[in-house]
């Protein structure tokens, strides 16, 4: 049981040291990236919504 505890302590110490190596983005970078992701998401939603409407229109006219 002591061996397992030592291994767990070693793993947690390694994780802790790796977390300190992370370079976090600046607030400005984070805001800019978030805006880009939101704009791309909206663009894809509009494109997919338009395609859905077009296919729906075509299917209704072909079947109806």
N, C-alpha and C positions, 0 to 999 in steps of 0.2 A: 504493500500500500504506500509506503514511503517513496518508492521509486516512481509511482504514478504521480504523486504530489510534486516531486522534483521536476518531472517532465512537464506538468501543467504550468508550474512556475516559470520554467524556461520558455515555454511557448508564449505565455503572457508577456514576459520580458521582451521577447523578440517582436511581438506585435506592437508593444509600446514603442520600441526603438524605431520600427518601420513607420509608425504614425507620425513621429517627429520629423521624418524625412519628407513628408508630403509637402508640396508647395501649393498652397491654396490660392485660387484666383483672387485678384483684387475686386473690390466692390464694383468698380467701373466695368471690369471685364465680365463679371457675373451678370450685371444688368444688361450689358450689350448682348451677350450670348442668349440671355433669356428672351429679349425682344426679338432676336432673329428666330429663335425656336418658335415663338408664338406666331410670328408672321408666316413662317413656312407652314405651320400647322393650319392656320386659317386659309392659306392659299391651297393646300391640298384638300381641305374640306370643301372649298368652293369648286375646285376642279372635279372632285368625286361626286359632289352633289349635282353639278351640271351634267356629268356623264350619266348618273342615275336617272335624272329627269329625261335626258335624251333617249336612253334605252327604254324607259318606261313609256314614253310617247310612241316610240317605234313599235314596241310590243303591243300596245293597246290598238294602234292603227292596223297592225298586221292581223291580230287575232280578233279584233272587234269589228 
